[in-house]
Structures are given as structure tokens and as C-alpha cells.
Amino acid sequence: MSTPESIPTQATRDLADVPSVEVVSTAALHLMSAAAVHLGLAEDLPDHRDLDEARTLIDALAGLVTAGAPALGHHHAAPLRDGLRTLQLAFREASPHPDPDGEGPGERFTGTVRA
């Protein structure tokens, strides 16, 4: 007899049909959007800025993009890398005391980011 936990739900069946590239890309887009909001780049929240939160989100994004890029292929990874770089530069610009080269958010994964 099956227990309720062992019966696949519709959501589980739906996730089984989603390619990994879509899951990784969607997660990356959520991280990018949240980081942009915390950098004060959101049109409807231009005065909001929380650089500590933005740093955490950019670090997570950099780890995801760096780890996932080989499996994603250039076509999918390139726009994610571009978005990450844009956020890293925006963070550097928004910071009252910019991090030393190589110590900005995500730079341990991507290397130093310069304009």
C-alpha cells in the first residue's frame, strides 16, 4: 500500500518534464532580479538599497552560473554571465567603499570584474 508521501503529485510530474537548463536558468533569473532590487535598480523601488543582501545574492548567482555553465552550454550561459557581470559592476558602483579587486561579490568564482 502506498503512503501519501510516495504518491507523485502533479507538481512532481511537471518538474520531471522540465529540462535542467530551464531550472538553472530560472533560479539564476530569480537571483538576478532579487539582487537588482537590493542594488536599487528596480523602477518601482529606486530608493531601496541593501548591499549586504545584494552581495549574498550575487555570490549565490556567481556560484550557480560558474558551476552550471559547462552543462548549460554557451548559448544559455552567456546571457547569465553578462547579467552577473552587470550586477557585479553595479554593486561596485553602488558601494561607498568598493571592495579590493578580486574581493567583490562573486569574484572568487568569476575573477576580478572591471568596467
C-alpha positions as CSV (number, residue, x, y, z in Angstrom):
1,M,0.0,0.0,0.0
2,S,1.3,3.4,-0.9
3,T,1.7,6.2,1.6
4,P,0.7,9.7,0.7
5,E,4.4,10.7,0.6
6,S,5.2,8.1,-2.1
7,I,2.4,9.2,-4.5
8,P,3.8,11.6,-7.1
9,T,1.9,14.9,-7.2
10,Q,1.1,16.8,-10.3
11,A,3.9,19.3,-9.4
12,T,6.4,16.5,-9.2
13,R,5.3,15.1,-12.5
14,D,5.6,18.5,-14.1
15,L,9.1,19.0,-12.7
16,A,10.1,15.7,-14.1
17,D,9.4,17.2,-17.6
18,V,11.4,20.4,-17.1
19,P,14.9,20.3,-18.6
20,S,17.7,21.1,-16.2
21,V,18.8,24.1,-18.3
22,E,15.4,25.7,-17.6
23,V,15.6,25.0,-13.8
24,V,19.1,26.5,-13.6
25,S,18.2,29.5,-15.8
26,T,15.0,30.2,-13.8
27,A,16.9,30.1,-10.5
28,A,19.5,32.4,-11.9
29,L,16.9,34.9,-13.1
30,H,15.3,34.9,-9.6
31,L,18.7,35.6,-8.1
32,M,19.4,38.4,-10.7
33,S,16.1,40.0,-10.1
34,A,16.4,40.0,-6.3
35,A,20.0,41.3,-6.5
36,A,18.9,44.2,-8.8
37,V,16.1,45.1,-6.3
38,H,18.6,45.2,-3.5
39,L,21.0,47.4,-5.6
40,G,18.3,49.9,-6.1
41,L,17.8,49.2,-9.8
42,A,14.1,48.4,-9.6
43,E,11.9,51.0,-11.2
44,D,9.2,50.8,-8.6
45,L,11.7,50.7,-5.6
46,P,14.5,53.0,-6.7
47,D,15.3,54.2,-3.2
48,H,15.7,50.6,-1.8
49,R,19.3,49.6,-1.3
50,D,20.6,46.8,0.8
51,L,24.2,45.9,-0.3
52,D,24.6,43.1,2.2
53,E,21.6,41.3,0.7
54,A,22.8,42.1,-2.8
55,R,26.2,40.7,-2.0
56,T,24.7,37.4,-0.8
57,L,22.5,37.1,-3.9
58,I,25.4,37.9,-6.3
59,D,27.7,35.4,-4.6
60,A,25.0,32.7,-5.0
61,L,24.4,33.7,-8.6
62,A,28.1,33.6,-9.4
63,G,28.4,30.1,-7.9
64,L,25.4,28.8,-9.8
65,V,26.5,30.3,-13.1
66,T,30.1,29.2,-12.7
67,A,29.1,25.6,-11.7
68,G,26.3,25.3,-14.2
69,A,28.0,26.9,-17.3
70,P,29.7,23.8,-18.6
71,A,26.4,21.9,-18.7
72,L,24.3,24.8,-19.9
73,G,26.5,25.5,-23.0
74,H,27.5,28.9,-24.4
75,H,24.1,29.7,-25.7
76,H,22.4,29.6,-22.3
77,A,25.4,30.6,-20.1
78,A,26.5,33.7,-22.0
79,P,23.4,35.8,-21.1
80,L,23.7,34.7,-17.5
81,R,27.3,35.6,-17.3
82,D,26.5,39.0,-18.8
83,G,23.8,39.6,-16.3
84,L,26.1,38.6,-13.4
85,R,28.8,40.9,-14.6
86,T,26.4,43.8,-14.9
87,L,25.3,43.2,-11.3
88,Q,28.9,42.9,-10.1
89,L,29.7,46.3,-11.7
90,A,26.5,47.9,-10.3
91,F,27.5,46.7,-6.9
92,R,30.9,48.2,-7.2
93,E,29.4,51.5,-8.3
94,A,26.8,51.5,-5.5
95,S,29.3,50.7,-2.8
96,P,30.5,53.7,-0.8
97,H,33.8,51.8,-0.2
98,P,34.4,49.5,-3.1
99,D,35.9,46.1,-2.4
100,P,39.5,45.5,-3.4
101,D,39.9,43.8,-6.8
102,G,39.0,40.2,-6.6
103,E,37.0,40.6,-3.4
104,G,33.8,41.9,-4.7
105,P,30.6,39.8,-4.7
106,G,31.1,36.6,-6.8
107,E,34.6,37.5,-7.8
108,R,36.0,34.4,-6.0
109,F,34.1,32.5,-8.7
110,T,34.5,34.8,-11.7
111,G,37.7,36.6,-11.1
112,T,38.1,40.4,-10.8
113,V,35.4,42.4,-12.7
114,R,36.2,45.8,-14.1
115,A,34.3,48.3,-16.2
